């Protein structure tokens, strides 16, 4: 059952990012996801909307949960799923991203789910091929379905994001999750506070629709939701902060800090978690944590996205 | 195409900024040199009616990339030379960042030989400051100068090490040549692909800090102050750089600088769709930077207008923004772009614009060109200042099409380009 499908028509055959979507469009995706949620709990976990369609998981970067989540989402909608993982960037092997995609398209695929190390790669692809393109994370730019599942999870708990205070904590500078979250959360009416050391903040961060804080202790008391980003150890060589120990002391979500938080604080993390670093195990597994629910909700959200972009493509084809 | 010896150009607005000339008159070129100026009625088998047109000294561009040797599929000295005359340029200076780099006398001679064969525009060349442009060991600057190098630069990469730069400047002072620098301190973000700022944050692309340019510029100027050698800052792009240059000039430091059309017309807002045609180094900055650069041109702080013509293959520019090469191909529309950026908004007038594109660049590389004084070489650009047209990159003589100005409506068309008394380009 797809809620409110009669009052709104989805028009985008690509999902490249959330920056360009309106509140109405964001809500429509979330409403659509609600309709798909129960498929995962049925005994036969399959519905027919994408029967006969081919979805390619084109992943140029390591990913486990996002890739599997998209694969499962596509197969639950009865699409055929092709896995295409390639560690290196397209250029290093001589074949360009566009060439790779055009070859896939020549085999008759309908949707490309792209994970790529370069910001804007999904947009580049969408300009070059006819198939639907879903961005599964491009460089530091956006990770739209992660943010959608985040806001979906919050909405499920609170009914709405209007007026909520949400902290996003950690490496904002290199986080596509944070960027998508900022657009989704603020458009849905929440107030976003970015928390982390200045070395992990992007330039002109104050021009974004957010506030910035370097003080986790001050922030923890006033927020309704806290989204802890993963510390990317691979970037530690760059000395973005002195040591893990110092980072944890200043920014970790600890049991002590949780004691000063609102009792109904929602604790989120896009995973994978560095236990004991950005978040203590007891908090990650505690009553306030919705980390595993995020993963479950990811399936419904990705089903909704795959369904909607393919519908838009079909409508456009009919329109022709 | 007329290749005879004598040309009479009639009734044009002759603008020769080097000699403060701006008048309607005729110009007679005999045996490749300017012979007479005035109301002329010489017996001549080739007469050009320049009524309503500007007769300018041939335009000079101190910063182009012709990609030969190494990337001949992007541009060759021949195709670049043809693009140059189509843009009104009678002299250009090639940068040494080819593959291999132009870092010895033989490679300087190679460029000259290819240019002679192309027989279009005068092609000068700067040699690399360091061997292989690696920034570590000085190249044979003296021998390259003897072979005809008009200056030295590791263009594309600034000399990072201050002690190497000190040596280069000292050595250049002995040669009385100019050291030209691509100012960018790589320790402040070597992976950047666009201006660091709000847009890079939103697009999730690594940024290039304006300070990276300004820090190297400031450092170099301190060295130049101590050493006393001519120094030229290439394609400056930030308001901070303008300030540094202005102060240095006020102190009498022998520093000159250039700007490129894109830094006067385009901002990092253009990158919204990750269009790699806007990927350029130094990167497109902000409106405030454009305003500062335009103001500096009005004040005379900027010494010349270059193009930084940097052709690239379409297939390379079709890559991810991170992976695509830097550069814009603009030789053939540069004059119109400068008219749009500087004359149309009333910042400078035609004589001032042409000064920045003729005798001023000539003085930086010390070539005796850029003027129409009697006895000068017969390099002339005839411009229709009012002609409106649409830029069509598909029709460029350049081998490359990486031009963000495609389909722009602009004014001021190059009608004819005369090099050493020969019509080498005609718009007809």
Interface residues (C-beta under 8 A of the other chain):
Chain A: X19 X89 X90 X91 X96 X97 X98 X116 X117 X118 X119 X120 X121 X123 X124 X128 X138 X139 X140 X141 X142 X176 X179 X202 X203 X204 X205 X207 X208
Chain B: X196 X197 X198 X200 X201 X202 X203 X204 X205 X206 X207 X209 X273 X274 X315 X318 X319 X320 X321 X322 X323
